[in-house]
């Protein structure tokens, strides 16, 4: 057995535990060194092809293994890049003590394990343990609101993963094995796809909540937008942890596709999720909740891409996982600095950022241009292929609505930058924070401008988008933004409507009812419409 794949899992967990037990005073510097090493190894694995490591000297289907392919390699790259960035960002933060870093880096190891695991039960265990770690990080500052948000997050996810566990049980009853490779081979040979409907519906219900699909996303703003959680926790939750659900959706689609094809079902859910996300985001004035709801919207876009019929649609969806991971993490880090500077989470009270910090303004503009799909930025490149090949007036209208909704939301952020402040004060940013947000802002540009090269290097799919294509998108982008400004002016006056939308929030019981309803709707679709 070659040890390098297991190293992605054990190194951050064992190292952080050792630093915690022995109370090493250099734990922050050592943590950064570990993160840099893991990131560089992740980069070196790009284009190495499929790699398979048995963890015990027992062959599949009874042994355990780790597998690296282009998709898991891309997820490892994103995960280790973000944890490196967050660790550097936190070097001088008082909350980043040895206990915090132990939980934080252990979460990294668990997420790495999720992307490499080839066994359903191992995935279940890893998700459950990672969910507990995330709940602790959400509740880390121990105030009443974060405790409530953390417990809601934990309980809702436990309910969803119970569905996932039942799905595993039915699969095991049918096939007697749990590893992806063997189950995939058996599904390909199956002549009775109807026997897979129940386990598939159970599995997909669990991972759909983890991915925050419509209508299973009400837990996400509570967790990602909780007031007292450090900015790096919110950044990791939106940047990578919610992608665990998306990753498992892709794996389940690939695994069950020979017998079950419900791409049209998920395409519908993708558009619904994308639209619902920005509608709620527009209604809110809390900066972290705006970003949290836009995570929901961008997950919808990713789902549209991976549910498309073309390889280029799939490229757009998977590339947007990377794109969104970077720019949304950058947004949460920037929002943390803004909240610290303005002493409020209300975005309308944040003014004159250009006067206070041109550096932070430029970095924030990079994130805004990315999420709104500007040419030469990561979101623009990914969205180009997400919408590729969708023809007809209905699709054109839906994509226009999603683009407009995103732009309308982020006009609020543009106002933060370019509005006037009579008494501007400089934003305090330490060198480590400045370095991280600068690199992430440049990464948004690099992922867009060099998208064809990077998509081929990471995924082995060449998404050609020439300089002429990028420039050709610019007039459409500017016209759409002009239209968005007009819509924003109209919507901002509808305060009663916005307040009603903002007040729509599912209770714990209602979220559970939504989970059960989603399961029965999926099962009914498979049984009667598939």
LUMKOL-437752 format. One line per 5 residues: number of its first residue (from 0); for each residue x, y, z of C-alpha. Coordinates in Angstrom, 2 decimals, m for minus. Each point is the difference from the previous one (the first is absolute). Layout:
REM residues N
NUM = X/Y/Z  ...
***
This chain:
REM residues 530
0 = 0.00/0.00/0.00  1.26/3.45/m0.86  m0.64/2.34/2.91  m0.60/3.33/m1.69  m3.83/m0.14/m0.26
5 = m0.44/m0.99/3.65  2.36/2.86/0.82  m2.62/2.51/m1.18  m2.23/m1.33/2.78  2.39/m0.77/2.84
10 = 2.51/2.83/m0.26  m2.29/2.94/0.94  m1.79/m2.05/2.69  3.05/m1.57/1.66  2.15/3.13/m0.27
15 = m2.65/2.31/1.48  m0.74/m2.50/2.79  3.71/m0.24/0.82  0.33/3.78/0.08  m3.04/0.23/2.27
20 = 1.18/m2.69/2.44  3.55/1.31/0.35  m1.05/3.68/m0.03  2.64/0.99/m2.52  0.27/3.78/m0.06
25 = 0.89/m0.04/m3.71  m3.23/m1.79/m0.90  m1.16/2.73/m2.41  3.24/m0.01/m2.01  0.10/m3.81/m0.06
30 = m3.65/m0.08/m1.09  0.76/2.30/m2.93  2.95/m2.20/m1.01  m2.23/m3.09/0.05  m2.65/1.77/m2.06
35 = 2.53/1.17/m2.57  1.36/m3.53/m0.34  m3.49/m1.48/m0.51  m0.87/2.62/m2.59  3.20/m0.55/m1.97
40 = m0.56/m3.76/0.02  m3.57/0.62/m1.21  1.37/2.04/m2.90  2.52/m2.73/m0.86  m2.81/m2.56/m0.30
45 = m1.74/1.92/m2.78  0.01/m2.04/m3.22  1.47/m3.08/1.68  m3.00/m2.04/m1.15  m2.05/m2.36/2.11
50 = 1.79/m1.28/3.10  m1.28/m2.76/2.26  1.37/m0.91/3.44  m1.14/m2.98/2.06  0.03/0.84/3.72
55 = 0.11/m3.65/1.11  1.35/m3.14/m1.62  m3.49/m1.13/m0.94  m1.22/0.57/m3.56  m3.27/1.71/m0.80
60 = m2.89/m0.39/0.55  0.87/m1.04/3.58  3.01/2.22/0.55  0.21/3.79/0.21  1.66/2.31/m2.48
65 = 0.63/3.60/m0.96  m0.35/1.16/m3.56  1.29/3.13/m1.73  m1.42/1.09/m3.35  m0.44/3.33/m1.77
70 = m3.09/0.93/2.03  1.34/m0.97/3.42  3.36/1.55/m0.94  m1.70/3.32/m0.76  m1.90/m0.11/3.28
75 = 3.20/m0.75/1.92  1.69/2.92/m1.72  m2.80/2.38/0.98  m0.25/m1.32/3.56  3.71/0.24/0.75
80 = 0.30/3.41/m1.67  m2.83/1.41/2.11  1.29/m1.48/3.26  3.47/1.39/m0.77  m1.51/3.43/m0.63
85 = m2.16/m0.11/3.15  2.91/m1.16/2.17  2.22/2.85/m1.19  m2.89/2.45/0.39  m0.49/m1.09/3.64
90 = 3.63/0.24/1.13  m0.58/3.13/2.10  m3.65/m0.63/0.90  m0.63/m0.54/3.73  m2.58/m2.73/m0.62
95 = 2.58/m2.16/m1.84  1.34/m1.75/3.09  1.26/m3.58/0.11  m3.45/m1.50/0.61  m1.52/1.92/m2.91
100 = 2.81/m1.03/m2.34  m0.32/m3.64/1.06  m3.72/m0.06/m0.86  0.55/2.10/m3.14  2.80/m2.15/m1.45
105 = m1.76/m3.21/1.01  m2.93/1.20/m2.10  2.40/0.39/m2.90  1.16/m3.61/0.35  m3.59/m1.24/0.17
110 = m0.96/1.92/m3.16  3.06/m1.34/m1.81  m1.10/m3.51/1.04  m3.49/0.60/m1.37  1.36/0.88/m3.41
115 = 2.24/m3.08/m0.09  m2.28/m2.64/1.54  m1.51/m2.73/m2.18  m2.30/m1.54/2.60  m3.55/1.12/0.82
120 = 0.19/m0.75/3.71  3.34/1.77/0.36  m1.52/3.03/m1.72  m2.90/m0.07/2.45  2.31/m0.15/3.03
125 = 2.26/2.74/m1.36  m2.92/2.34/m0.73  m1.43/m0.52/3.49  3.32/0.67/1.76  0.72/3.01/m2.24
130 = m3.48/1.37/0.76  0.72/m0.20/3.73  3.31/1.83/m0.54  m1.76/2.72/m2.00  m2.66/0.36/2.70
135 = 2.71/0.52/2.63  1.67/2.66/m2.17  m3.34/1.79/m0.50  m0.58/m0.02/3.78  3.63/0.76/0.84
140 = m0.64/3.40/1.59  m2.82/m1.47/2.12  m2.51/2.85/m0.23  m3.71/m0.87/m0.07  m0.56/0.66/m3.71
145 = 2.97/m2.05/m1.18  m1.00/m2.84/2.36  m3.50/0.00/m1.49  1.26/0.17/m3.60  2.52/m2.76/0.64
150 = m2.57/m2.33/1.55  m2.50/0.56/m2.83  2.76/m0.75/m2.49  1.02/m3.17/1.84  m3.52/m1.38/0.51
155 = m1.24/0.72/m3.52  3.06/m1.62/m1.54  m0.38/m3.03/2.26  m3.57/m0.46/m1.23  1.12/0.23/m3.63
160 = 2.84/m2.45/0.51  m2.45/m2.48/1.53  m1.59/m0.15/m3.45  3.45/m0.53/m1.49  0.68/m2.83/2.45
165 = m3.28/m1.73/m0.85  0.94/0.27/m3.68  3.33/m1.68/0.75  m1.87/m2.76/1.84  m2.26/m0.74/m2.95
170 = 2.97/m0.02/m2.39  1.85/m2.42/2.25  m3.05/m2.23/0.24  m0.21/m0.11/m3.78  3.68/m0.40/m0.92
175 = 1.80/m1.07/3.18  2.81/2.53/m0.56  0.55/3.70/0.68  2.89/1.15/m2.20  m0.74/2.28/m2.96
180 = 1.97/m2.05/m2.54  m1.81/m3.30/0.58  m3.44/1.58/0.38  0.53/1.97/m3.21  0.87/m3.18/m1.89
185 = m3.06/m1.80/1.39  m2.30/2.91/m0.87  1.24/m0.08/m3.61  m1.04/m3.66/m0.21  m3.36/0.54/1.71
190 = m3.15/m0.80/m1.99  m2.35/1.19/2.73  0.66/3.73/0.57  m3.25/0.35/1.97  1.67/m1.82/2.91
195 = 2.41/2.93/0.28  m2.65/2.71/0.27  m0.41/m0.18/3.78  3.73/m0.03/0.95  0.72/2.69/m2.58
200 = m2.77/2.26/1.34  1.26/m0.47/3.56  3.62/0.72/m0.93  m0.85/3.00/m2.16  m2.15/1.53/2.75
205 = 2.92/m0.03/2.41  2.52/1.51/m2.38  m2.51/2.55/m1.38  m0.32/1.49/3.46  3.79/0.04/0.37
210 = 0.14/1.85/m3.35  m2.80/2.41/1.11  m2.31/m0.58/m2.95  m3.49/1.46/m0.14  m1.95/m0.46/2.30
215 = 2.66/m1.40/2.37  2.15/3.10/0.49  m1.58/1.75/3.00  2.71/m1.29/2.34  2.83/1.51/m2.07
220 = m0.44/3.74/0.80  m0.17/m0.83/3.72  3.32/m1.83/m0.17  1.92/2.06/m2.58  m1.34/3.35/1.14
225 = 0.13/m0.42/3.77  1.18/3.24/1.54  2.73/m1.19/2.33  1.67/m2.64/m2.19  3.47/1.12/m1.14
230 = 0.17/1.08/m3.64  2.28/m2.95/m0.83  m2.68/m2.45/1.18  m2.66/1.59/m2.20  2.49/0.02/m2.88
235 = 0.72/m3.74/0.38  m3.69/m0.88/0.35  m1.00/1.83/m3.18  3.26/m0.49/m1.86  0.44/m3.76/0.39
240 = m2.16/m1.82/2.56  m3.32/0.56/m1.78  1.76/m1.41/m3.10  0.17/m3.37/1.74  m3.69/m0.37/m0.78
245 = 0.56/1.09/m3.60  2.91/m2.41/m0.33  m2.14/m2.88/1.24  m2.79/1.01/m2.39  2.47/m0.31/m2.88
250 = 1.27/m3.36/1.28  m3.55/m1.33/0.34  m0.90/1.23/m3.48  3.01/m1.77/m1.49  m0.64/m3.16/2.03
255 = m3.74/m0.36/m0.67  m0.13/1.52/m3.49  m0.01/m3.38/m1.84  m3.31/m0.86/1.71  m1.47/3.34/1.11
260 = 0.09/3.21/m2.01  m1.81/2.90/1.66  2.13/2.85/m1.32  m3.14/1.94/m0.99  m1.18/m0.22/3.64
265 = 3.26/1.47/1.27  0.08/2.57/m2.78  m3.37/1.26/1.20  1.25/0.03/3.61  3.12/1.86/m1.11
270 = m1.94/2.89/m1.53  m2.40/0.08/2.96  2.88/0.06/2.50  1.90/2.70/m1.90  m3.03/2.29/m0.16
275 = m1.15/m0.60/3.60  3.51/0.74/1.28  0.33/3.45/m1.56  m3.61/0.95/0.88  0.75/m0.50/3.69
280 = 3.41/1.67/m0.38  m1.58/3.14/m1.51  m2.42/0.27/2.91  2.71/m0.01/2.69  2.11/2.85/1.32
285 = 2.32/m2.12/2.19  3.25/m0.38/m1.94  0.68/m3.59/1.09  m3.55/m1.13/m0.72  0.18/1.53/m3.49
290 = 3.12/m2.06/m0.65  m1.50/m3.13/1.57  m3.10/0.12/m2.19  2.16/0.59/m3.05  1.81/m3.22/0.81
295 = m3.38/m1.68/m0.50  m0.44/1.80/m3.33  3.45/m0.95/m1.26  m0.55/m3.64/1.01  m3.05/0.13/m2.26
300 = 2.20/1.15/m2.87  2.47/m2.81/0.65  m2.87/m2.49/m0.06  m1.19/1.38/m3.35  3.49/m0.57/m1.40
305 = 0.49/m3.55/1.24  m3.53/m0.93/m1.13  0.58/1.13/m3.58  0.26/m2.38/m2.92  3.36/1.25/m1.25
310 = 3.50/m0.66/1.32  0.50/3.77/m0.09  m3.01/0.50/2.31  1.62/m2.42/2.44  3.26/1.94/m0.31
315 = m1.81/3.25/0.78  m1.64/m1.49/3.08  3.13/m1.60/1.41  2.16/3.02/m0.84  m2.51/2.19/1.80
320 = 0.57/m2.10/3.13  3.58/1.31/m0.04  m1.02/3.49/m1.08  m2.67/0.37/2.65  2.24/m1.51/2.65
325 = 2.55/2.77/m0.51  m2.17/3.07/m0.51  m2.55/m0.88/2.69  2.78/m0.63/2.54  1.46/3.37/m1.01
330 = m3.41/1.61/0.54  m0.29/m1.40/3.52  3.52/1.07/0.93  m0.68/3.48/m1.37  m3.35/0.18/1.79
335 = 1.77/m0.88/3.25  2.32/2.97/m0.51  m2.96/2.25/m0.86  m1.96/m1.04/3.10  3.07/0.58/2.14
340 = 0.56/3.43/m1.55  m3.57/1.33/m0.08  m1.15/m1.73/3.23  m3.20/m1.18/m1.70  m1.23/m2.81/m2.22
345 = m2.53/2.24/m1.77  1.37/0.59/m3.46  m1.88/3.28/m0.47  2.05/1.49/2.85  3.29/m0.86/m1.70
350 = 1.10/2.92/m2.15  3.10/1.57/m1.49  2.19/m3.09/m0.16  2.03/1.45/m2.88  0.89/2.91/2.25
355 = 0.94/m2.32/2.87  1.88/m2.73/m1.88  0.60/m0.04/m3.73  1.73/m3.38/0.40  m3.01/m1.70/1.57
360 = m2.26/1.73/m2.53  1.92/m1.48/m2.94  0.02/m3.45/1.58  m3.74/0.21/0.65  m0.59/1.13/m3.59
365 = 1.84/m3.10/m1.19  m2.46/m2.18/1.92  m2.98/2.03/m1.29  1.15/m0.30/m3.61  0.46/m3.75/0.47
370 = m3.40/m0.75/1.48  m1.83/2.16/m2.52  1.67/m1.76/m2.94  2.26/2.73/m1.33  2.34/m0.84/m2.91
375 = 3.55/m0.96/1.06  m1.19/m1.07/3.47  m0.65/m3.49/1.32  m3.78/0.19/0.18  m0.23/1.29/m3.56
380 = 1.99/m2.94/m1.36  m1.95/m2.62/1.98  m3.43/1.49/m0.77  0.81/0.10/m3.71  0.19/m3.80/m0.06
385 = m2.81/m0.56/2.53  m2.37/1.64/m2.49  1.71/m1.53/m3.05  m2.39/m1.80/m2.32  m3.20/0.92/1.84
390 = m2.13/1.33/m2.83  m3.43/1.54/m0.12  m1.74/3.07/1.35  m0.84/m1.62/3.33  3.65/m0.84/0.80
395 = 1.18/3.43/m1.18  m2.56/1.66/2.26  0.94/m2.15/3.01  3.72/0.69/m0.34  m0.72/3.73/m0.44
400 = m2.12/0.00/3.17  2.77/m1.73/1.97  2.65/2.42/m1.30  m2.19/3.01/0.75  m0.84/m1.28/3.47
405 = 3.67/m0.47/0.83  0.91/3.44/m1.29  m2.86/1.69/1.86  1.20/m1.56/3.26  3.58/1.15/m0.41
410 = m0.86/3.57/m0.89  m0.19/0.37/3.78  3.69/m0.95/0.17  0.88/2.47/m2.75  m1.70/2.70/2.07
415 = 2.19/m0.99/2.96  3.07/0.73/m2.11  m0.97/3.14/m1.89  m2.38/1.81/2.35  1.27/2.97/1.99
420 = 0.87/0.10/3.68  0.44/3.33/1.70  2.39/m1.36/2.61  1.91/m2.87/m1.60  2.40/m1.95/2.17
425 = 2.67/m2.37/m1.35  m0.87/m3.70/0.07  2.37/m1.93/2.26  1.35/m3.04/m1.90  3.02/m1.89/1.27
430 = 2.64/m1.20/m2.51  m1.17/m3.62/0.10  m3.60/0.96/m0.73  1.12/2.34/m2.76  2.13/m2.72/m1.61
435 = m2.82/m2.57/0.06  m2.74/2.22/m1.43  2.38/1.30/m2.68  0.93/m3.51/m1.14  m3.64/m1.05/m0.03
440 = m0.98/3.08/m1.99  2.71/m0.76/m2.57  m1.14/m3.64/m0.08  m3.48/1.16/m1.05  1.62/1.73/m2.97
445 = 2.37/m2.88/m0.82  m2.81/m2.59/0.06  m1.89/2.09/m2.55  2.74/1.23/m2.30  1.86/m3.32/m0.15
450 = m3.13/m2.14/0.24  0.66/m2.11/m3.13  3.48/m0.99/1.18  m1.08/m0.66/3.60  m3.15/m1.96/m0.89
455 = 2.05/m2.26/m2.24  2.71/m0.39/2.66  m2.40/m0.73/2.86  m2.89/m1.85/m1.64  1.49/m1.13/m3.30
460 = m2.75/1.82/m1.89  0.93/2.87/m2.28  m2.56/2.77/0.31  1.13/2.29/m2.79  m0.81/3.65/0.56
465 = 2.10/2.37/m2.04  0.96/3.58/0.74  m2.56/1.04/m2.62  m2.69/m1.98/1.83  0.88/1.72/3.27
470 = m0.06/3.47/m1.52  m3.21/m0.83/m1.87  m1.74/m0.69/3.30  0.83/3.45/1.37  m2.83/2.02/m1.69
475 = m2.60/m2.54/1.12  1.37/0.05/3.53  m0.10/3.81/0.19  m3.51/0.20/m1.46  m1.23/m2.61/2.45
480 = 1.52/1.97/2.88  m1.69/3.19/m1.21  m3.32/m1.85/m0.01  0.77/m1.38/3.46  0.47/3.55/1.33
485 = m3.46/0.94/m1.24  m1.52/m3.09/1.61  1.89/0.71/3.24  m1.46/3.52/0.11  m3.52/m1.44/m0.29
490 = 0.48/m2.89/2.42  1.66/2.10/2.71  m3.24/1.98/0.36  m2.06/m3.13/0.72  0.94/m0.10/3.66
495 = m3.17/m1.77/1.16  0.45/m2.81/m2.54  3.69/m0.35/0.84  m0.82/m0.15/3.69  m2.53/m2.79/m0.59
500 = 2.50/m2.02/m2.04  2.63/0.58/2.68  m2.36/m1.32/2.67  m0.51/m3.33/m1.80  2.00/m2.46/2.04
505 = m0.67/m3.68/0.63  m0.01/m1.32/3.54  1.78/m3.23/0.93  m3.24/m1.98/m0.41  m0.70/1.64/m3.36
510 = 3.49/m0.83/m1.24  m0.54/m3.64/0.94  m3.35/0.03/m1.78  1.76/1.39/m3.08  2.55/m2.84/0.15
515 = m2.74/m2.66/0.17  m1.95/1.74/m2.79  3.10/0.13/m2.19  0.54/m3.74/0.48  m3.57/m0.89/m0.98
520 = 0.07/2.41/m2.97  3.23/m1.58/m1.27  m1.36/m3.52/0.48  m3.26/0.93/m1.76  1.91/1.49/m2.93
525 = 2.11/m3.14/m0.32  m3.01/m2.30/0.24  m2.51/1.77/m2.21  1.84/2.48/m2.24  3.44/m1.50/m0.54
***
